[in-house]
Amino acid sequence: MGEVPFSGANTRQYIALSKAKFIYSKGALFYMALIKYKAELDQKNYKTRANKVKRKIYLKNIKKISFQISHHRTFPAVVRSRSKSLTEIDRYKRSIC
């Protein structure tokens, strides 16, 4: 903080100024930490919301595909399971048309 001047009045003034600077810097650090914490929290919430939206879209697509299968619409290529061979799927498509 520099050297303390020798006269009494200046010393008191200097100490008061030093305390004010210290309190200000302490407050500034606190608010900087608070802002950083808030930003991290917002980022975490954003990721959580994004994941929820992704899950919702994924579930919506699964429901749509299962609805198509149950209502005998064209068999989507996405649902080709390992258990069914390609020829079985083609036969299924032909039987629907």
Secondary structure, DSSP 8 states (H G I E B T S, - for coil): -----SSHHHHHHHHHHHHHHHHHHHHHHHHHHHHHHHHHHHHHHHHHHHHHHHHHHHHHHHHHHHHHHHTT----GGG--SSS-HHHHHHHHHHH-
